[in-house]
Amino acid sequence: MKNIKVITGVIATLGIFSALLLVTGILFYSAVSSDRLNFQNASALSYQQQELAAVFRH
């Protein structure tokens, strides 16, 4: 009986850590995806700023 409790505890611990790993991976993917969009927007804004500055120089 004691071995069954130990094995159940180990399996429960592995399940908890697996769930936490999955949540961490999802949050990481979400952050990377959001950063990619932010960099694309920053690049577009930088280009627009350069074009606007060029218009005012002429």
VENBEL-V382821 format. One record per residue. N is the residue number from 0. RES is the residue in one small letter. PHI is phi in whole degrees, -180 to 180 (999 if undefined). Layout:
BEGIN
n->N res->RES phi->PHI
n->N res->RES phi->PHI
END
This chain:
BEGIN
n->0 res->m phi->999
n->1 res->k phi->-66
n->2 res->n phi->-64
n->3 res->i phi->-65
n->4 res->k phi->-66
n->5 res->v phi->-65
n->6 res->i phi->-63
n->7 res->t phi->-62
n->8 res->g phi->-64
n->9 res->v phi->-64
n->10 res->i phi->-65
n->11 res->a phi->-64
n->12 res->t phi->-63
n->13 res->l phi->-62
n->14 res->g phi->-63
n->15 res->i phi->-64
n->16 res->f phi->-65
n->17 res->s phi->-65
n->18 res->a phi->-64
n->19 res->l phi->-65
n->20 res->l phi->-64
n->21 res->l phi->-63
n->22 res->v phi->-63
n->23 res->t phi->-62
n->24 res->g phi->-63
n->25 res->i phi->-65
n->26 res->l phi->-65
n->27 res->f phi->-64
n->28 res->y phi->-61
n->29 res->s phi->-63
n->30 res->a phi->-66
n->31 res->v phi->-65
n->32 res->s phi->-63
n->33 res->s phi->-65
n->34 res->d phi->-63
n->35 res->r phi->-61
n->36 res->l phi->-65
n->37 res->n phi->-64
n->38 res->f phi->-67
n->39 res->q phi->-64
n->40 res->n phi->-65
n->41 res->a phi->-64
n->42 res->s phi->-65
n->43 res->a phi->-65
n->44 res->l phi->-66
n->45 res->s phi->-64
n->46 res->y phi->-62
n->47 res->q phi->-64
n->48 res->q phi->-66
n->49 res->q phi->-64
n->50 res->e phi->-65
n->51 res->l phi->-66
n->52 res->a phi->-64
n->53 res->a phi->-66
n->54 res->v phi->-66
n->55 res->f phi->-74
n->56 res->r phi->-75
n->57 res->h phi->-90
END
